[in-house]
């Protein structure tokens, strides 16, 4: 029996109440979806909270880039760093997919990515040890090596001086030879960085992976030293090539001019590839060499553009400064983009030769 004083809601009131509930539910749902799928939710907050667009999708890589912009890096070196960070970003995002699929159970690829990241920090003086290593020049190496400059290796200096005085090389060939010597010097420098990085972080890595099974732990530790041994073998083979080249000169059937391309071609000839595979790779390397030369040209133009901008800034003409600043920024962006494409192509070619997945020749 219903009490007569209790008011029964009219149909109009009931409909209004249901409509309000529906509106509230829709608002909550839309808000949740916006939070879940929005750019702000899936990407890190812009640094400083000023709404600026983030350069990279991984927070630690953005931190490195922001720090680099505050450092006194030359335009070419800053562009090189940008390309290296972008390669690191690509590899880390790829690894996350691999990890989800359970394909990196022993942590080998994760450890390699960590080493690559540490090498980037050391290579550009962001590992806290900047003052303990020789600083890189702020200018392009092909154009600022003065008479009497050395390659910081007595063996290289001795070979270079013999080659210069041998009379076997034209001026153009000497320039090509100098690029190969400089490349070997850079590879030695990067090997020393990697060796230092491994030795300084090995204790940390041991602690990190101490929870892994014994065999897996030993495999990860062994892989680090395998990388070092392979790079040492590459250095020894590179020096042997330089020694032979310095004594015998360039032959007419020299396939390539660029040191990085020559390095890949020499590795391909040592690999277990068929004649057809070598011919196919040789053609691809020719295209790659064109890409490397184009990138080098853009680096030179970027350096010249930066010098012109500094000159214009000293004159104080705001309109002239603005025009040159825009040209410089466009050129810098193009150089970074080409650097990334060139390094990715080199990584792909190296993987094709070595079949080592995420492993790649360090630039």
Secondary structure, 3 states (H helix, E strand, C coil): CCCCCCCCCCHHHHHHHHHHHHHHHHHHHHHHHHHHHCHHHHCCCCHHHCCCCCCCCCHHHHHHHHHHHHCCCCHHHHHHHHHHHHHHHHHHHHHHHHHHCCCCCCCHHHHHHHHHHHHHHHHCCCCCCHHHCCCCCCCCHHHHCCCCCCCCCHHHHHHHHHHHHHCCCCHHHHHHHHHHHHHHHHHHHHHHHHHHHHHHHHHHHHHHCCCCCHHHHHHHHHHHHHHHHHHHHHHHHHHHHHHHHHHHCCCCCCCCCCHHHHHHHHHHHHCCCCHHHHHHHHHHHHHHHHHHHHHHHHHHHHHHHHHHHHHHHHHCCHHHHHHHHHHHHHHHHHHHHHHHHHHHHHHHHHHHHHCCCCCCCCC
